[in-house]
Amino acid sequence: MNKLNSINIFWKILIIFVALILIFGYFSNSELEPYASKSVDGFSDWLNYYRELKCEFSLFEITKSYIFEHEITLRNEPSGDIECFGKNFYIDYIREQKVEDGFDKFSPSKVILRISTNLHLDLIFQSAIWLIIFSFIPKNKSNEFKINRWTIFLSLALLYLHTYGEKEFYKTLSRDFSHLFFFREYNNSLVFSNYYLYTYLLSIFIMFYFLKNILESRAYNLVNYFPYLFLFYGTFASLNLNFFVIVLSFLGINKLLVSKPNFKFSIFYLFFFIIWMFNLENIDSNFDVDKIRGFANTSQTYFSLIFWSLVFYLVAIGTYYLVEISIDSIDLKLITNNLLITSSFLIFFGILSSLNQVFNFLSFYVFGLNKTGMNSITGVEGNAWRGLAPSAEGIGEFYAFVILFSVISFIVSNFDFKTHHYIMIFITLYGLYRANNAAAIISLTILLIITIIHKNILDKKLKTLVYLILIAILLIGAYSLLNNYSFEFLSGAIMYESVQASNIDYEFNLNQYNLSAAEEANYAFLLNLPKDQTNFSSSLQYLLNSYTYGNKIQNIPSVLSSISAASYFINRSEKWGIFISKYNPDVYELLFGYGPNQFPEYFLGHNNIYQDGLILPHSSILSYLLFFGIIGLGVLFVVVGKFILVNKDNFYGIILLMFFLINFIKSDSLIYFPNLVLISILFNLIRFRLISKD
C-alpha cells in the first residue's frame, strides 16, 4: 500500500474524536445533577451553580444545559488537577463592550467556559493520539533504518533541560511543580519525593520508546506525509512543547550519533550560540507566547536559551536527515495528493469547529492547535478566516502553495488529476479566498502565469517579448498607483507609525491645527529632545537620524524611503513601525540576534504604547533579524542566493521557492513550525533534484 485513502483517513480521524469523547466522558462522570432550570431568566443562577460546583460536570453536561442567548466559548485550563480533567474549572462572563471607534457598536456579551486539562494526562493522551496517527503511515519496504539506543536518553535529557529552563511557565500550571530530582530537608537529609517530575519524565520515556519503534518501521515514508503537519499541529495543551518538534529533534540527535554533522554549519552555529549566551541577561520570566506556543521560548534563562538553540539546530539536522534517507521513497504524486487532502480537511474541520463549540474544543485537543479554532464561520471584521490555523496569513500561504505545487506536480511528475482532486482544489481555492491573503493570491497568480508561459511558449524571443510586455504592464500599473500619493507621505509612513507607537513623555505645544510635533512628523525637533522624554528605541533613534540627516541623492529615493513606500501598499507600515519602536538591540544583539525562537528580550526589553498581547513583527525577515541579527541574516541571504544560482536550471523548483521568498517579506510564517518544515523540505527536495523536469 503506497498511499492512504482519503476516506479511510477521514474515518480514522473521526474514530479518534469518538474515542476522545469517551475519555472525557469517563473522567467527567458526576454524582450531581446538572443545572435543570430551563428559564431564560435564570442565567445568573446557571452561572453561579457551575461556578460553585467546580470540577463536578463535563463540558457535555454544561453545554447541554445552556439555553441562553449569550455566546458560549470553550477553552482549556491547563493548570487543572488530574481528578478535575475534562470537567468545569471556571466560567467567565464578559459583558458587552463598546467597540473601539465603533460609536454605537457593541461586542456581544459572552460566556467563556474553562475546561480543566492536566499536564500529565495531556502528555499521555495527546502523545497516544499522534503516535496512532503515525501508525497510519505505511511501513518501510525494508527494515534497514535503526535508532541508536542513546537517542532516547539524550532526548529525555533535552526535554528535562526544557523543564528546567522554563520553570516559571510550569510553575503556573501546578503548585506541585519542581524541576529538582531531590532536595535537602532541614536536617540535611536527601529527599527523593518529586513524583511530579518523575511521572513527567517516565511518560516522556514511554513516548520515546513507542516513537522509536514507529520511526524504525516508517521513517522512509515520513516525507510523503509531512503535509498533515498543517492539520495535526502537535502542540500539547498544557506544555510549551510540540510533539513533531520533538520528533525532528529526536531524528537530529540520531543523525549526530550515527554520522558526522555538517562541520561548517555546526561551527558557525556554535560561534553564534556562544555570543547569545554571553549576551543574555538571565531573568526567570514567563512571557505569554500565545499562538506560537510549542515553538517559542517563554523565558529568558540560560537553560531555556540552550534548549531552544539546540532544538532549532536539531530540527534543521533532522529535516535534512529525513529527506536524505528517504530519497528513494519520496513520491511527488503522493505528496501532492496529501497536500490537497490536508488543505481540504483543514477547511472541512475548520467549518465544523466554528459551528459547534464542543467540536471546537475537541479539535484543539486532537489536532494539538496552538490556539483554539475560530468560533464563527465569519472572519475577522468579515474578511480573514483562519479556521483551525493560528494565523490567517500563514494558512493563506499554505493554500496558495498547495495550488501552485499541484500545477507544477502535474507538469513535472505527470500527476493525474481526477474528479476528487478538482473538488479538493476548488475547496482549497475557497480556503484561500476566506484567508484573504492578498499577497499570496497575487504572487500565486503571477507565478502561475510565468509557469504557463515557460511550459507553452518554447520560442525564446517570443517568450522574452511576452515577459517584457508583462513587466511593462506591471510598471504602468505601479506608476498609476504611486501617482495618486505624495512620495513624501509614502517615504515617511514607517517612521510616522514608529513615533506614534513610542512612549513619548513630553508636553508638546500644539500648532494652529491642534497637532503636536510628533503628529507633524517634525523629527528634527524630536531628535533634540532629552532621550528620557522620548524613550525611542535604539533602532528608531538610528533610523530617524538617517531619515532626517542622512545623505540623499537628488531624485533617487533612499533604501529606507523605498521600503517605507512599499510597506504602505502591502499594509505593513503600522506593523513594521511598531516593530521599530520596540526593537532596542545593543551592538551584539543587532549583529548576532537574541537566538532562535527568542522573543522575551525583544518584547520585555523596551516598552512602547502596546503592552498587551503578542504583537509580532509581521515579517519572517524581521523575525529572523531578531533571532540571528544582521550578520546571520546576511549569511542566510548569501546561502539562499548561492542556492538559487546553483539550481537555476531547475525552473519549477525555483518557482516554488520564489513563492515563499516573496511572501516571507510580509508574513511571519517562518516562526510557525509547519511552515518552517515545509520550506525546509522544499529546499531539500530541490537540493536532491527531486523537483525537476528532464
Helices and strands as residue ranges (DSSP letters): H 6-27, G 40-42, H 43-52, H 59-65, E 71-77, G 82-84, E 88-94, E 97-98, E 106-107, E 110-116, H 119-135, H 150-165, H 167-171, E 183-184, E 190-191, H 195-218, G 219-230, H 243-258, H 263-279, G 290-292, H 302-325, H 332-355, H 357-367, H 392-412, H 419-435, H 438-456, H 460-482, H 487-491, H 493-501, H 523-527, H 531-534, H 538-549, H 559-569, H 573-582, H 587-592, H 600-605, H 620-646, H 651-663, G 669-671, H 673-687
